[in-house]
Amino acid sequence: MMVMMMMMMTMMMIIIIIIITNEICAMWKQKAAEMIPIILVISSTGVIPTPLSQSLTRLNLHPNTYIQMQKSVILGTCSIPRNFLNYK
């Protein structure tokens, strides 16, 4: 049951990406467009999915971009208990 739901969600995402790509081509009068997924699911401990680093590489972004993303997430996670305890 769960596998079937995941497959349906994946298919829906692929269809949405195709629709958006076609709309971008029509809007900007381009012959082709490519969607590169950036999955911003970073755990509270800073663990990043492998496809994120691959996508950042395909976009020719600085190699340390994902490290900066990890730092932001970890600092955000640390601020939650600080705000709760009113500690600055």
DAFEN-V905423 format. One record per backbone hydrogen bond with DSSP energy under -0.5 kcal/mol. NH is the residue of the N-H (numbers start at 1). CO is the residue of the C=O. E is the energy in kcal/mol with one decimal. If there is no record, write none. Layout:
nh=NH co=CO e=E
nh=NH co=CO e=E
This chain:
nh=5 co=1 e=-1.9
nh=6 co=2 e=-2.2
nh=7 co=3 e=-2.3
nh=8 co=4 e=-2.1
nh=9 co=5 e=-2.4
nh=10 co=6 e=-2.3
nh=11 co=7 e=-2.3
nh=12 co=8 e=-2.3
nh=13 co=9 e=-2.3
nh=14 co=10 e=-2.2
nh=15 co=11 e=-2.3
nh=16 co=12 e=-2.4
nh=17 co=13 e=-2.4
nh=18 co=14 e=-2.2
nh=19 co=15 e=-2.4
nh=20 co=16 e=-2.7
nh=21 co=17 e=-2.5
nh=22 co=18 e=-2.3
nh=23 co=19 e=-2.3
nh=24 co=20 e=-2.5
nh=25 co=21 e=-2.3
nh=26 co=22 e=-2.3
nh=27 co=23 e=-2.8
nh=28 co=24 e=-2.6
nh=30 co=25 e=-2.2
nh=36 co=34 e=-0.6
nh=37 co=35 e=-0.6
nh=39 co=37 e=-0.6
nh=40 co=38 e=-0.9
nh=41 co=39 e=-0.9
nh=42 co=40 e=-0.9
nh=43 co=41 e=-0.5
nh=43 co=47 e=-1.9
nh=46 co=43 e=-2.1
nh=49 co=41 e=-0.5
nh=52 co=49 e=-0.9
nh=53 co=49 e=-0.9
nh=54 co=50 e=-1.7
nh=55 co=51 e=-2.6
nh=56 co=52 e=-2.4
nh=57 co=53 e=-1.8
nh=58 co=54 e=-2.1
nh=59 co=55 e=-1.5
nh=60 co=57 e=-1.6
nh=61 co=56 e=-2.1
nh=65 co=62 e=-2.1
nh=68 co=64 e=-2.1
nh=69 co=65 e=-1.9
nh=70 co=66 e=-2.2
nh=71 co=67 e=-2.4
nh=72 co=68 e=-2.2
nh=73 co=69 e=-2.1
nh=74 co=70 e=-2.6
nh=75 co=71 e=-2.7
nh=76 co=72 e=-2.3
nh=77 co=73 e=-2.4
nh=78 co=74 e=-2.3
nh=79 co=75 e=-1.5
nh=80 co=76 e=-0.8
nh=80 co=77 e=-0.7
nh=81 co=77 e=-0.7
nh=82 co=78 e=-1.2
nh=83 co=79 e=-2.8
nh=84 co=80 e=-2.1
nh=85 co=81 e=-2.5
nh=86 co=82 e=-0.6
nh=86 co=83 e=-0.6
nh=87 co=82 e=-2.7
